[in-house]
Amino acid sequence: MSYPLPPNQEMSIIEQDALGLGTMASGNNSNTLSIETVSQIKYKNLPFYEVIDEVIKPTLLTGTNTCTLAQFPEGMKEAIFKVVLSSKQVNFVAGNRKISHGEFEYPYQYQIRICQFIEPVPNESPDYMPLGLRIRVNMRKCQLPLIPLNTRPELTLTYRLEYRRSANPIDCTEYVRLSPINCNDITINWIPDDKKYVFSMFLVKKLTTETLIKKLQDKGGRTIEETKNIIIKKLTNDDPELATTSTYRFSLLCPLGRTRMKIPAKSIHCDHLQCFDARIFILMNEKKPTWRCPTCNKPCLYNDLLVENYFLDIVSSPTLKDCTNEVEILPDGTWRMYEEIKKRKITDLSNS
């Protein structure tokens, strides 16, 4: 979701090229794509970042053959973006930064994103890095996404640098001049291939796991009655998942953390009953964003998550014992502790 700052004379001053392709990068002389086509680019939503403003609009990377790097491979391209930030954009970052252990922490960040240009333009474009990418902001080298470990590990680092980096946004905040007067130079170098790339820069707010959990809980989730109806339908209509039994054993353990779930959730697109713990799922995707359901491995995006109130009611029940890891779901939509059923069967056998 984007929250653009109100337009005024203090907004970012960005050099424009003759074609008006969003922002001027030195050497942008391609006339094959119009500003309307490039401006259709919408980057894939990143749950942990809230877009506050668009600092540099989507811009086609073309560049020149002149390279200012000390050492570079043959054929490397270079594009230079010049941007003066608005007072509001500066204040968002400078006014909210904190010092921790002698270093600045930035809740608001300047974030560079690069994607591949594909036609027809998709609804969302995921991050995708050009080959051999290097980025300098005011001549300071940016920390870039890692090169995947499976990228020919037998090669030396110098050769591996020419490969494609992992698809992640780039935080360049610490290299930016936080001034509404001074110009910032953003220099991008890459090795051209048969693909086209689009560059943008955003002002974003970094969201915490707790913020995402609260947003998820504020959605309300799936109602108890709705889940009950789903259970009754599955258990009475011989659902393929439950075809061999008239009841269903539901694990209270999160398949990710193997601990008792506290906030059972799953995607609106998942048709199985099993849930996972929302907090553990979000924490894991903060460290390594895959956003896939641990039960069925289907895409499980943050915006598609729902808290399952039926199962939340179970894990919150005062009658549930600490040692209970499974419950049995009955055809009428009610449930009972599975451990008690096992004990009863063992007792019956021993008395027979």
Secondary structure, 3 states (H helix, E strand, C coil): CECCCCCCCCCCEECCCCCCCCCCECCCCCCCCCHHHHHCCCECCCCCEEEEEEEEEEEECCCECCCCCCCCCCCCEEEEEEEECCHHHHHHHHCCCEEECCEEECCEEEEEEEEEECCCCCCCECECCCEEEEEEECCEECCCCCCCCCCCCCCCHHHHCCCECCCCCEECHHHCCCCCCCCEEEEEEEECCCCEEEEEEEEEEECCHHHHHHHHHHCCCECHHHHHHHHHHHHHCCCHHHCCCCCEEEECECCCCCCECCCEEEECCCCCCCCEEHHHHHHHHHHCCCCECCCCCCECCHHHEEEEHHHHHHHCCCCCCCCCCEEEECCCCCEEEHHHHHHHHHHHHHHC
